[in-house]
Amino acid sequence: MLLTEIRRGGCFDSSHQWLALLLMVLAPEHACKTRIGKLTPFSIQYLRDLREFFNVTFKIKPDPETETVMMTCMGTGYANVGKKTT
């Protein structure tokens, strides 16, 4: 299983792609980029859900040389308003 994930390439394994995408969306309001392996069916549906919920679209650029995908989006600048400040 480890060798399969390494062969897929990218900075994240296939079971944690969703977490990287979520952190990119919640990041400060600037462009966020990451390289991941081939998108899983779960990640594809998750991208649709993120677009619906946060109104954020990703620029998806496949890299045929490395067989990975470069994902780019603008962060929403989400701030936890329920957190107490001192």
PDB file with one MODEL, atoms N, CA, C and O in Angstrom:
MODEL        1
ATOM      1  N   MET A   1       0.831  -1.195   0.000  1.00  0.00           N
ATOM      2  CA  MET A   1       0.000   0.000   0.000  1.00  0.00           C
ATOM      3  C   MET A   1       0.873   1.255   0.000  1.00  0.00           C
ATOM      4  O   MET A   1       0.558   2.232  -0.680  1.00  0.00           O
ATOM      5  N   LEU A   2       1.948   1.230   0.748  1.00  0.00           N
ATOM      6  CA  LEU A   2       2.840   2.379   0.799  1.00  0.00           C
ATOM      7  C   LEU A   2       3.461   2.644  -0.566  1.00  0.00           C
ATOM      8  O   LEU A   2       3.528   3.793  -1.004  1.00  0.00           O
ATOM      9  N   LEU A   3       3.910   1.605  -1.233  1.00  0.00           N
ATOM     10  CA  LEU A   3       4.524   1.774  -2.544  1.00  0.00           C
ATOM     11  C   LEU A   3       3.515   2.268  -3.580  1.00  0.00           C
ATOM     12  O   LEU A   3       3.876   3.018  -4.487  1.00  0.00           O
ATOM     13  N   THR A   4       2.274   1.860  -3.453  1.00  0.00           N
ATOM     14  CA  THR A   4       1.231   2.342  -4.362  1.00  0.00           C
ATOM     15  C   THR A   4       1.021   3.840  -4.187  1.00  0.00           C
ATOM     16  O   THR A   4       0.896   4.565  -5.174  1.00  0.00           O
ATOM     17  N   GLU A   5       0.981   4.311  -2.946  1.00  0.00           N
ATOM     18  CA  GLU A   5       0.808   5.741  -2.682  1.00  0.00           C
ATOM     19  C   GLU A   5       2.013   6.540  -3.171  1.00  0.00           C
ATOM     20  O   GLU A   5       1.847   7.638  -3.702  1.00  0.00           O
ATOM     21  N   ILE A   6       3.194   6.019  -3.005  1.00  0.00           N
ATOM     22  CA  ILE A   6       4.400   6.707  -3.475  1.00  0.00           C
ATOM     23  C   ILE A   6       4.379   6.795  -4.998  1.00  0.00           C
ATOM     24  O   ILE A   6       4.759   7.819  -5.567  1.00  0.00           O
ATOM     25  N   ARG A   7       3.943   5.737  -5.653  1.00  0.00           N
ATOM     26  CA  ARG A   7       3.879   5.719  -7.113  1.00  0.00           C
ATOM     27  C   ARG A   7       2.891   6.756  -7.635  1.00  0.00           C
ATOM     28  O   ARG A   7       3.101   7.315  -8.712  1.00  0.00           O
ATOM     29  N   ARG A   8       1.821   7.023  -6.896  1.00  0.00           N
ATOM     30  CA  ARG A   8       0.829   8.009  -7.330  1.00  0.00           C
ATOM     31  C   ARG A   8       1.392   9.424  -7.323  1.00  0.00           C
ATOM     32  O   ARG A   8       0.917  10.279  -8.071  1.00  0.00           O
ATOM     33  N   GLY A   9       2.389   9.683  -6.497  1.00  0.00           N
ATOM     34  CA  GLY A   9       3.020  10.998  -6.460  1.00  0.00           C
ATOM     35  C   GLY A   9       2.204  12.000  -5.678  1.00  0.00           C
ATOM     36  O   GLY A   9       1.207  11.658  -5.042  1.00  0.00           O
ATOM     37  N   GLY A  10       2.646  13.249  -5.734  1.00  0.00           N
ATOM     38  CA  GLY A  10       1.966  14.314  -5.025  1.00  0.00           C
ATOM     39  C   GLY A  10       2.484  14.476  -3.613  1.00  0.00           C
ATOM     40  O   GLY A  10       3.337  13.718  -3.150  1.00  0.00           O
ATOM     41  N   CYS A  11       1.954  15.472  -2.944  1.00  0.00           N
ATOM     42  CA  CYS A  11       2.383  15.791  -1.580  1.00  0.00           C
ATOM     43  C   CYS A  11       1.518  15.119  -0.519  1.00  0.00           C
ATOM     44  O   CYS A  11       1.893  15.087   0.653  1.00  0.00           O
ATOM     45  N   PHE A  12       0.366  14.584  -0.914  1.00  0.00           N
ATOM     46  CA  PHE A  12      -0.560  13.967   0.032  1.00  0.00           C
ATOM     47  C   PHE A  12      -0.981  12.608  -0.490  1.00  0.00           C
ATOM     48  O   PHE A  12      -1.091  12.407  -1.699  1.00  0.00           O
ATOM     49  N   ASP A  13      -1.214  11.683   0.414  1.00  0.00           N
ATOM     50  CA  ASP A  13      -1.712  10.390  -0.034  1.00  0.00           C
ATOM     51  C   ASP A  13      -3.191  10.510  -0.381  1.00  0.00           C
ATOM     52  O   ASP A  13      -3.837  11.501  -0.039  1.00  0.00           O
ATOM     53  N   SER A  14      -3.716   9.513  -1.050  1.00  0.00           N
ATOM     54  CA  SER A  14      -5.079   9.602  -1.570  1.00  0.00           C
ATOM     55  C   SER A  14      -6.134   9.674  -0.464  1.00  0.00           C
ATOM     56  O   SER A  14      -7.206  10.236  -0.684  1.00  0.00           O
ATOM     57  N   SER A  15      -5.860   9.126   0.702  1.00  0.00           N
ATOM     58  CA  SER A  15      -6.856   9.168   1.774  1.00  0.00           C
ATOM     59  C   SER A  15      -6.905  10.514   2.498  1.00  0.00           C
ATOM     60  O   SER A  15      -7.832  10.754   3.272  1.00  0.00           O
ATOM     61  N   HIS A  16      -5.928  11.398   2.266  1.00  0.00           N
ATOM     62  CA  HIS A  16      -5.911  12.703   2.918  1.00  0.00           C
ATOM     63  C   HIS A  16      -6.015  13.870   1.942  1.00  0.00           C
ATOM     64  O   HIS A  16      -5.747  15.011   2.320  1.00  0.00           O
ATOM     65  N   GLN A  17      -6.395  13.609   0.710  1.00  0.00           N
ATOM     66  CA  GLN A  17      -6.561  14.684  -0.265  1.00  0.00           C
ATOM     67  C   GLN A  17      -7.616  15.681   0.201  1.00  0.00           C
ATOM     68  O   GLN A  17      -7.448  16.889   0.032  1.00  0.00           O
ATOM     69  N   TRP A  18      -8.683  15.189   0.774  1.00  0.00           N
ATOM     70  CA  TRP A  18      -9.772  16.061   1.202  1.00  0.00           C
ATOM     71  C   TRP A  18      -9.307  17.073   2.247  1.00  0.00           C
ATOM     72  O   TRP A  18      -9.752  18.221   2.246  1.00  0.00           O
ATOM     73  N   LEU A  19      -8.420  16.650   3.130  1.00  0.00           N
ATOM     74  CA  LEU A  19      -7.943  17.541   4.183  1.00  0.00           C
ATOM     75  C   LEU A  19      -7.113  18.673   3.593  1.00  0.00           C
ATOM     76  O   LEU A  19      -7.258  19.824   4.004  1.00  0.00           O
ATOM     77  N   ALA A  20      -6.258  18.363   2.647  1.00  0.00           N
ATOM     78  CA  ALA A  20      -5.458  19.392   1.994  1.00  0.00           C
ATOM     79  C   ALA A  20      -6.358  20.392   1.266  1.00  0.00           C
ATOM     80  O   ALA A  20      -6.116  21.597   1.315  1.00  0.00           O
ATOM     81  N   LEU A  21      -7.391  19.894   0.596  1.00  0.00           N
ATOM     82  CA  LEU A  21      -8.310  20.779  -0.119  1.00  0.00           C
ATOM     83  C   LEU A  21      -9.070  21.681   0.844  1.00  0.00           C
ATOM     84  O   LEU A  21      -9.258  22.865   0.562  1.00  0.00           O
ATOM     85  N   LEU A  22      -9.507  21.142   1.968  1.00  0.00           N
ATOM     86  CA  LEU A  22     -10.217  21.942   2.964  1.00  0.00           C
ATOM     87  C   LEU A  22      -9.316  23.025   3.544  1.00  0.00           C
ATOM     88  O   LEU A  22      -9.745  24.170   3.687  1.00  0.00           O
ATOM     89  N   LEU A  23      -8.092  22.686   3.876  1.00  0.00           N
ATOM     90  CA  LEU A  23      -7.167  23.678   4.431  1.00  0.00           C
ATOM     91  C   LEU A  23      -6.850  24.767   3.414  1.00  0.00           C
ATOM     92  O   LEU A  23      -6.647  25.921   3.793  1.00  0.00           O
ATOM     93  N   MET A  24      -6.804  24.426   2.144  1.00  0.00           N
ATOM     94  CA  MET A  24      -6.587  25.432   1.117  1.00  0.00           C
ATOM     95  C   MET A  24      -7.757  26.407   1.056  1.00  0.00           C
ATOM     96  O   MET A  24      -7.556  27.612   0.903  1.00  0.00           O
ATOM     97  N   VAL A  25      -8.967  25.893   1.174  1.00  0.00           N
ATOM     98  CA  VAL A  25     -10.159  26.744   1.117  1.00  0.00           C
ATOM     99  C   VAL A  25     -10.227  27.656   2.328  1.00  0.00           C
ATOM    100  O   VAL A  25     -10.602  28.821   2.194  1.00  0.00           O
ATOM    101  N   LEU A  26      -9.875  27.159   3.509  1.00  0.00           N
ATOM    102  CA  LEU A  26      -9.984  27.947   4.741  1.00  0.00           C
ATOM    103  C   LEU A  26      -8.779  28.855   4.990  1.00  0.00           C
ATOM    104  O   LEU A  26      -8.758  29.589   5.977  1.00  0.00           O
ATOM    105  N   ALA A  27      -7.801  28.817   4.131  1.00  0.00           N
ATOM    106  CA  ALA A  27      -6.582  29.619   4.290  1.00  0.00           C
ATOM    107  C   ALA A  27      -6.890  31.111   4.110  1.00  0.00           C
ATOM    108  O   ALA A  27      -7.974  31.473   3.653  1.00  0.00           O
ATOM    109  N   PRO A  28      -5.926  31.978   4.472  1.00  0.00           N
ATOM    110  CA  PRO A  28      -6.120  33.417   4.232  1.00  0.00           C
ATOM    111  C   PRO A  28      -6.389  33.715   2.758  1.00  0.00           C
ATOM    112  O   PRO A  28      -6.160  32.870   1.892  1.00  0.00           O
ATOM    113  N   GLU A  29      -6.871  34.909   2.487  1.00  0.00           N
ATOM    114  CA  GLU A  29      -7.332  35.278   1.151  1.00  0.00           C
ATOM    115  C   GLU A  29      -6.170  35.511   0.179  1.00  0.00           C
ATOM    116  O   GLU A  29      -5.886  36.647  -0.202  1.00  0.00           O
ATOM    117  N   HIS A  30      -5.522  34.452  -0.206  1.00  0.00           N
ATOM    118  CA  HIS A  30      -4.497  34.503  -1.246  1.00  0.00           C
ATOM    119  C   HIS A  30      -4.486  33.171  -1.968  1.00  0.00           C
ATOM    120  O   HIS A  30      -5.153  32.227  -1.546  1.00  0.00           O
ATOM    121  N   ALA A  31      -3.741  33.090  -3.041  1.00  0.00           N
ATOM    122  CA  ALA A  31      -3.716  31.857  -3.831  1.00  0.00           C
ATOM    123  C   ALA A  31      -2.990  30.754  -3.075  1.00  0.00           C
ATOM    124  O   ALA A  31      -1.907  30.970  -2.532  1.00  0.00           O
ATOM    125  N   CYS A  32      -3.587  29.587  -3.046  1.00  0.00           N
ATOM    126  CA  CYS A  32      -3.004  28.407  -2.418  1.00  0.00           C
ATOM    127  C   CYS A  32      -2.782  27.356  -3.498  1.00  0.00           C
ATOM    128  O   CYS A  32      -3.636  27.142  -4.358  1.00  0.00           O
ATOM    129  N   LYS A  33      -1.633  26.710  -3.443  1.00  0.00           N
ATOM    130  CA  LYS A  33      -1.305  25.678  -4.426  1.00  0.00           C
ATOM    131  C   LYS A  33      -0.821  24.425  -3.717  1.00  0.00           C
ATOM    132  O   LYS A  33      -0.193  24.492  -2.660  1.00  0.00           O
ATOM    133  N   THR A  34      -1.127  23.280  -4.319  1.00  0.00           N
ATOM    134  CA  THR A  34      -0.565  22.024  -3.869  1.00  0.00           C
ATOM    135  C   THR A  34      -0.573  21.036  -5.026  1.00  0.00           C
ATOM    136  O   THR A  34      -1.350  21.170  -5.972  1.00  0.00           O
ATOM    137  N   ARG A  35       0.291  20.059  -4.937  1.00  0.00           N
ATOM    138  CA  ARG A  35       0.368  19.004  -5.949  1.00  0.00           C
ATOM    139  C   ARG A  35      -0.081  17.700  -5.302  1.00  0.00           C
ATOM    140  O   ARG A  35       0.446  17.284  -4.270  1.00  0.00           O
ATOM    141  N   ILE A  36      -1.059  17.070  -5.928  1.00  0.00           N
ATOM    142  CA  ILE A  36      -1.560  15.807  -5.407  1.00  0.00           C
ATOM    143  C   ILE A  36      -1.511  14.762  -6.520  1.00  0.00           C
ATOM    144  O   ILE A  36      -1.360  15.096  -7.695  1.00  0.00           O
ATOM    145  N   GLY A  37      -1.639  13.511  -6.136  1.00  0.00           N
ATOM    146  CA  GLY A  37      -1.702  12.426  -7.107  1.00  0.00           C
ATOM    147  C   GLY A  37      -3.051  12.439  -7.806  1.00  0.00           C
ATOM    148  O   GLY A  37      -3.801  13.407  -7.686  1.00  0.00           O
ATOM    149  N   LYS A  38      -3.362  11.394  -8.521  1.00  0.00           N
ATOM    150  CA  LYS A  38      -4.633  11.299  -9.219  1.00  0.00           C
ATOM    151  C   LYS A  38      -5.787  11.480  -8.233  1.00  0.00           C
ATOM    152  O   LYS A  38      -5.783  10.899  -7.148  1.00  0.00           O
ATOM    153  N   LEU A  39      -6.776  12.293  -8.619  1.00  0.00           N
ATOM    154  CA  LEU A  39      -7.920  12.557  -7.751  1.00  0.00           C
ATOM    155  C   LEU A  39      -8.751  11.296  -7.565  1.00  0.00           C
ATOM    156  O   LEU A  39      -9.030  10.570  -8.519  1.00  0.00           O
ATOM    157  N   THR A  40      -9.139  11.052  -6.326  1.00  0.00           N
ATOM    158  CA  THR A  40     -10.010   9.922  -6.031  1.00  0.00           C
ATOM    159  C   THR A  40     -11.464  10.332  -6.287  1.00  0.00           C
ATOM    160  O   THR A  40     -11.762  11.526  -6.319  1.00  0.00           O
ATOM    161  N   PRO A  41     -12.365   9.381  -6.467  1.00  0.00           N
ATOM    162  CA  PRO A  41     -13.785   9.729  -6.639  1.00  0.00           C
ATOM    163  C   PRO A  41     -14.327  10.522  -5.447  1.00  0.00           C
ATOM    164  O   PRO A  41     -15.155  11.415  -5.626  1.00  0.00           O
ATOM    165  N   PHE A  42     -13.869  10.204  -4.238  1.00  0.00           N
ATOM    166  CA  PHE A  42     -14.302  10.958  -3.064  1.00  0.00           C
ATOM    167  C   PHE A  42     -13.857  12.417  -3.169  1.00  0.00           C
ATOM    168  O   PHE A  42     -14.631  13.321  -2.855  1.00  0.00           O
ATOM    169  N   SER A  43     -12.626  12.654  -3.604  1.00  0.00           N
ATOM    170  CA  SER A  43     -12.099  14.018  -3.722  1.00  0.00           C
ATOM    171  C   SER A  43     -12.845  14.806  -4.797  1.00  0.00           C
ATOM    172  O   SER A  43     -13.060  16.008  -4.647  1.00  0.00           O
ATOM    173  N   ILE A  44     -13.234  14.143  -5.861  1.00  0.00           N
ATOM    174  CA  ILE A  44     -13.986  14.823  -6.912  1.00  0.00           C
ATOM    175  C   ILE A  44     -15.334  15.293  -6.380  1.00  0.00           C
ATOM    176  O   ILE A  44     -15.738  16.428  -6.631  1.00  0.00           O
ATOM    177  N   GLN A  45     -16.033  14.429  -5.647  1.00  0.00           N
ATOM    178  CA  GLN A  45     -17.302  14.834  -5.043  1.00  0.00           C
ATOM    179  C   GLN A  45     -17.078  15.906  -3.986  1.00  0.00           C
ATOM    180  O   GLN A  45     -17.892  16.817  -3.841  1.00  0.00           O
ATOM    181  N   TYR A  46     -15.987  15.803  -3.255  1.00  0.00           N
ATOM    182  CA  TYR A  46     -15.667  16.791  -2.219  1.00  0.00           C
ATOM    183  C   TYR A  46     -15.428  18.164  -2.835  1.00  0.00           C
ATOM    184  O   TYR A  46     -15.822  19.175  -2.253  1.00  0.00           O
ATOM    185  N   LEU A  47     -14.792  18.218  -3.999  1.00  0.00           N
ATOM    186  CA  LEU A  47     -14.606  19.492  -4.702  1.00  0.00           C
ATOM    187  C   LEU A  47     -15.950  20.111  -5.069  1.00  0.00           C
ATOM    188  O   LEU A  47     -16.128  21.326  -4.977  1.00  0.00           O
ATOM    189  N   ARG A  48     -16.882  19.281  -5.479  1.00  0.00           N
ATOM    190  CA  ARG A  48     -18.231  19.782  -5.783  1.00  0.00           C
ATOM    191  C   ARG A  48     -18.900  20.340  -4.530  1.00  0.00           C
ATOM    192  O   ARG A  48     -19.554  21.382  -4.583  1.00  0.00           O
ATOM    193  N   ASP A  49     -18.738  19.648  -3.408  1.00  0.00           N
ATOM    194  CA  ASP A  49     -19.325  20.116  -2.158  1.00  0.00           C
ATOM    195  C   ASP A  49     -18.684  21.425  -1.699  1.00  0.00           C
ATOM    196  O   ASP A  49     -19.381  22.315  -1.212  1.00  0.00           O
ATOM    197  N   LEU A  50     -17.364  21.550  -1.847  1.00  0.00           N
ATOM    198  CA  LEU A  50     -16.691  22.789  -1.463  1.00  0.00           C
ATOM    199  C   LEU A  50     -17.167  23.960  -2.313  1.00  0.00           C
ATOM    200  O   LEU A  50     -17.339  25.071  -1.812  1.00  0.00           O
ATOM    201  N   ARG A  51     -17.376  23.705  -3.599  1.00  0.00           N
ATOM    202  CA  ARG A  51     -17.863  24.776  -4.483  1.00  0.00           C
ATOM    203  C   ARG A  51     -19.247  25.215  -4.049  1.00  0.00           C
ATOM    204  O   ARG A  51     -19.554  26.407  -4.060  1.00  0.00           O
ATOM    205  N   GLU A  52     -20.088  24.261  -3.667  1.00  0.00           N
ATOM    206  CA  GLU A  52     -21.449  24.597  -3.257  1.00  0.00           C
ATOM    207  C   GLU A  52     -21.476  25.322  -1.909  1.00  0.00           C
ATOM    208  O   GLU A  52     -22.207  26.299  -1.746  1.00  0.00           O
ATOM    209  N   PHE A  53     -20.692  24.854  -0.955  1.00  0.00           N
ATOM    210  CA  PHE A  53     -20.732  25.399   0.397  1.00  0.00           C
ATOM    211  C   PHE A  53     -19.944  26.708   0.534  1.00  0.00           C
ATOM    212  O   PHE A  53     -20.449  27.671   1.111  1.00  0.00           O
ATOM    213  N   PHE A  54     -18.707  26.754   0.009  1.00  0.00           N
ATOM    214  CA  PHE A  54     -17.848  27.925   0.172  1.00  0.00           C
ATOM    215  C   PHE A  54     -17.808  28.823  -1.064  1.00  0.00           C
ATOM    216  O   PHE A  54     -17.221  29.904  -1.024  1.00  0.00           O
ATOM    217  N   ASN A  55     -18.425  28.386  -2.157  1.00  0.00           N
ATOM    218  CA  ASN A  55     -18.392  29.126  -3.422  1.00  0.00           C
ATOM    219  C   ASN A  55     -16.950  29.345  -3.886  1.00  0.00           C
ATOM    220  O   ASN A  55     -16.592  30.435  -4.333  1.00  0.00           O
ATOM    221  N   VAL A  56     -16.147  28.319  -3.775  1.00  0.00           N
ATOM    222  CA  VAL A  56     -14.741  28.357  -4.167  1.00  0.00           C
ATOM    223  C   VAL A  56     -14.533  27.342  -5.284  1.00  0.00           C
ATOM    224  O   VAL A  56     -14.950  26.189  -5.171  1.00  0.00           O
ATOM    225  N   THR A  57     -13.895  27.772  -6.350  1.00  0.00           N
ATOM    226  CA  THR A  57     -13.564  26.852  -7.427  1.00  0.00           C
ATOM    227  C   THR A  57     -12.056  26.663  -7.485  1.00  0.00           C
ATOM    228  O   THR A  57     -11.291  27.572  -7.162  1.00  0.00           O
ATOM    229  N   PHE A  58     -11.649  25.500  -7.891  1.00  0.00           N
ATOM    230  CA  PHE A  58     -10.247  25.150  -7.994  1.00  0.00           C
ATOM    231  C   PHE A  58      -9.825  25.165  -9.452  1.00  0.00           C
ATOM    232  O   PHE A  58     -10.581  24.770 -10.338  1.00  0.00           O
ATOM    233  N   LYS A  59      -8.619  25.622  -9.682  1.00  0.00           N
ATOM    234  CA  LYS A  59      -8.007  25.485 -11.001  1.00  0.00           C
ATOM    235  C   LYS A  59      -7.239  24.167 -10.956  1.00  0.00           C
ATOM    236  O   LYS A  59      -6.326  23.998 -10.148  1.00  0.00           O
ATOM    237  N   ILE A  60      -7.614  23.241 -11.828  1.00  0.00           N
ATOM    238  CA  ILE A  60      -7.021  21.905 -11.841  1.00  0.00           C
ATOM    239  C   ILE A  60      -6.172  21.786 -13.097  1.00  0.00           C
ATOM    240  O   ILE A  60      -6.679  21.854 -14.216  1.00  0.00           O
ATOM    241  N   LYS A  61      -4.869  21.606 -12.893  1.00  0.00           N
ATOM    242  CA  LYS A  61      -3.948  21.517 -14.023  1.00  0.00           C
ATOM    243  C   LYS A  61      -3.194  20.190 -13.940  1.00  0.00           C
ATOM    244  O   LYS A  61      -2.307  20.036 -13.100  1.00  0.00           O
ATOM    245  N   PRO A  62      -3.542  19.224 -14.809  1.00  0.00           N
ATOM    246  CA  PRO A  62      -2.829  17.945 -14.801  1.00  0.00           C
ATOM    247  C   PRO A  62      -1.406  18.108 -15.340  1.00  0.00           C
ATOM    248  O   PRO A  62      -1.167  18.889 -16.261  1.00  0.00           O
ATOM    249  N   ASP A  63      -0.486  17.377 -14.768  1.00  0.00           N
ATOM    250  CA  ASP A  63       0.904  17.360 -15.222  1.00  0.00           C
ATOM    251  C   ASP A  63       1.183  15.966 -15.778  1.00  0.00           C
ATOM    252  O   ASP A  63       1.443  15.039 -15.010  1.00  0.00           O
ATOM    253  N   PRO A  64       1.133  15.802 -17.116  1.00  0.00           N
ATOM    254  CA  PRO A  64       1.299  14.468 -17.686  1.00  0.00           C
ATOM    255  C   PRO A  64       2.697  13.887 -17.470  1.00  0.00           C
ATOM    256  O   PRO A  64       2.868  12.668 -17.475  1.00  0.00           O
ATOM    257  N   GLU A  65       3.679  14.737 -17.285  1.00  0.00           N
ATOM    258  CA  GLU A  65       5.047  14.252 -17.091  1.00  0.00           C
ATOM    259  C   GLU A  65       5.185  13.483 -15.782  1.00  0.00           C
ATOM    260  O   GLU A  65       5.780  12.406 -15.751  1.00  0.00           O
ATOM    261  N   THR A  66       4.633  14.037 -14.699  1.00  0.00           N
ATOM    262  CA  THR A  66       4.738  13.394 -13.391  1.00  0.00           C
ATOM    263  C   THR A  66       3.473  12.634 -13.001  1.00  0.00           C
ATOM    264  O   THR A  66       3.438  11.987 -11.955  1.00  0.00           O
ATOM    265  N   GLU A  67       2.427  12.707 -13.838  1.00  0.00           N
ATOM    266  CA  GLU A  67       1.132  12.081 -13.575  1.00  0.00           C
ATOM    267  C   GLU A  67       0.523  12.547 -12.254  1.00  0.00           C
ATOM    268  O   GLU A  67      -0.107  11.766 -11.540  1.00  0.00           O
ATOM    269  N   THR A  68       0.715  13.820 -11.941  1.00  0.00           N
ATOM    270  CA  THR A  68       0.113  14.424 -10.759  1.00  0.00           C
ATOM    271  C   THR A  68      -0.796  15.558 -11.212  1.00  0.00           C
ATOM    272  O   THR A  68      -0.905  15.848 -12.403  1.00  0.00           O
ATOM    273  N   VAL A  69      -1.443  16.192 -10.247  1.00  0.00           N
ATOM    274  CA  VAL A  69      -2.373  17.277 -10.528  1.00  0.00           C
ATOM    275  C   VAL A  69      -1.994  18.473  -9.656  1.00  0.00           C
ATOM    276  O   VAL A  69      -1.822  18.331  -8.446  1.00  0.00           O
ATOM    277  N   MET A  70      -1.862  19.657 -10.273  1.00  0.00           N
ATOM    278  CA  MET A  70      -1.603  20.885  -9.528  1.00  0.00           C
ATOM    279  C   MET A  70      -2.949  21.550  -9.245  1.00  0.00           C
ATOM    280  O   MET A  70      -3.691  21.896 -10.165  1.00  0.00           O
ATOM    281  N   MET A  71      -3.248  21.722  -7.971  1.00  0.00           N
ATOM    282  CA  MET A  71      -4.512  22.325  -7.541  1.00  0.00           C
ATOM    283  C   MET A  71      -4.239  23.732  -7.027  1.00  0.00           C
ATOM    284  O   MET A  71      -3.330  23.936  -6.222  1.00  0.00           O
ATOM    285  N   THR A  72      -5.029  24.710  -7.496  1.00  0.00           N
ATOM    286  CA  THR A  72      -4.886  26.109  -7.082  1.00  0.00           C
ATOM    287  C   THR A  72      -6.262  26.670  -6.766  1.00  0.00           C
ATOM    288  O   THR A  72      -7.226  26.409  -7.486  1.00  0.00           O
ATOM    289  N   CYS A  73      -6.356  27.446  -5.683  1.00  0.00           N
ATOM    290  CA  CYS A  73      -7.603  28.135  -5.361  1.00  0.00           C
ATOM    291  C   CYS A  73      -7.290  29.383  -4.540  1.00  0.00           C
ATOM    292  O   CYS A  73      -6.172  29.560  -4.056  1.00  0.00           O
ATOM    293  N   MET A  74      -8.282  30.230  -4.394  1.00  0.00           N
ATOM    294  CA  MET A  74      -8.170  31.399  -3.527  1.00  0.00           C
ATOM    295  C   MET A  74      -8.792  31.042  -2.181  1.00  0.00           C
ATOM    296  O   MET A  74      -9.920  30.554  -2.119  1.00  0.00           O
ATOM    297  N   GLY A  75      -8.049  31.290  -1.108  1.00  0.00           N
ATOM    298  CA  GLY A  75      -8.563  31.008   0.225  1.00  0.00           C
ATOM    299  C   GLY A  75      -9.708  31.946   0.579  1.00  0.00           C
ATOM    300  O   GLY A  75      -9.819  33.042   0.029  1.00  0.00           O
ATOM    301  N   THR A  76     -10.552  31.512   1.496  1.00  0.00           N
ATOM    302  CA  THR A  76     -11.706  32.316   1.897  1.00  0.00           C
ATOM    303  C   THR A  76     -11.400  33.240   3.070  1.00  0.00           C
ATOM    304  O   THR A  76     -12.170  34.161   3.342  1.00  0.00           O
ATOM    305  N   GLY A  77     -10.300  33.012   3.764  1.00  0.00           N
ATOM    306  CA  GLY A  77      -9.982  33.832   4.922  1.00  0.00           C
ATOM    307  C   GLY A  77     -10.893  33.554   6.092  1.00  0.00           C
ATOM    308  O   GLY A  77     -11.188  34.459   6.873  1.00  0.00           O
ATOM    309  N   TYR A  78     -11.340  32.340   6.232  1.00  0.00           N
ATOM    310  CA  TYR A  78     -12.253  31.956   7.299  1.00  0.00           C
ATOM    311  C   TYR A  78     -11.660  32.243   8.666  1.00  0.00           C
ATOM    312  O   TYR A  78     -10.505  31.913   8.936  1.00  0.00           O
ATOM    313  N   ALA A  79     -12.451  32.854   9.516  1.00  0.00           N
ATOM    314  CA  ALA A  79     -12.038  33.129  10.893  1.00  0.00           C
ATOM    315  C   ALA A  79     -13.100  32.573  11.832  1.00  0.00           C
ATOM    316  O   ALA A  79     -14.294  32.731  11.578  1.00  0.00           O
ATOM    317  N   ASN A  80     -12.686  31.936  12.895  1.00  0.00           N
ATOM    318  CA  ASN A  80     -13.600  31.379  13.869  1.00  0.00           C
ATOM    319  C   ASN A  80     -14.120  32.505  14.744  1.00  0.00           C
ATOM    320  O   ASN A  80     -13.428  32.954  15.658  1.00  0.00           O
ATOM    321  N   VAL A  81     -15.351  32.970  14.467  1.00  0.00           N
ATOM    322  CA  VAL A  81     -15.919  34.075  15.232  1.00  0.00           C
ATOM    323  C   VAL A  81     -16.404  33.625  16.597  1.00  0.00           C
ATOM    324  O   VAL A  81     -16.655  34.468  17.458  1.00  0.00           O
ATOM    325  N   GLY A  82     -16.543  32.323  16.824  1.00  0.00           N
ATOM    326  CA  GLY A  82     -16.989  31.807  18.106  1.00  0.00           C
ATOM    327  C   GLY A  82     -15.855  31.684  19.119  1.00  0.00           C
ATOM    328  O   GLY A  82     -16.093  31.402  20.294  1.00  0.00           O
ATOM    329  N   LYS A  83     -14.632  31.894  18.665  1.00  0.00           N
ATOM    330  CA  LYS A  83     -13.472  31.756  19.567  1.00  0.00           C
ATOM    331  C   LYS A  83     -13.345  33.002  20.436  1.00  0.00           C
ATOM    332  O   LYS A  83     -13.431  34.126  19.942  1.00  0.00           O
ATOM    333  N   LYS A  84     -13.139  32.795  21.727  1.00  0.00           N
ATOM    334  CA  LYS A  84     -12.986  33.922  22.641  1.00  0.00           C
ATOM    335  C   LYS A  84     -11.611  34.563  22.451  1.00  0.00           C
ATOM    336  O   LYS A  84     -10.608  33.867  22.294  1.00  0.00           O
ATOM    337  N   THR A  85     -11.578  35.882  22.466  1.00  0.00           N
ATOM    338  CA  THR A  85     -10.300  36.587  22.380  1.00  0.00           C
ATOM    339  C   THR A  85     -10.052  37.291  23.705  1.00  0.00           C
ATOM    340  O   THR A  85     -10.979  37.773  24.356  1.00  0.00           O
ATOM    341  N   THR A  86      -8.807  37.339  24.083  1.00  0.00           N
ATOM    342  CA  THR A  86      -8.480  38.004  25.351  1.00  0.00           C
ATOM    343  C   THR A  86      -7.669  39.232  25.134  1.00  0.00           C
ATOM    344  O   THR A  86      -7.308  39.911  26.095  1.00  0.00           O
TER     345      THR A  86
ENDMDL
END
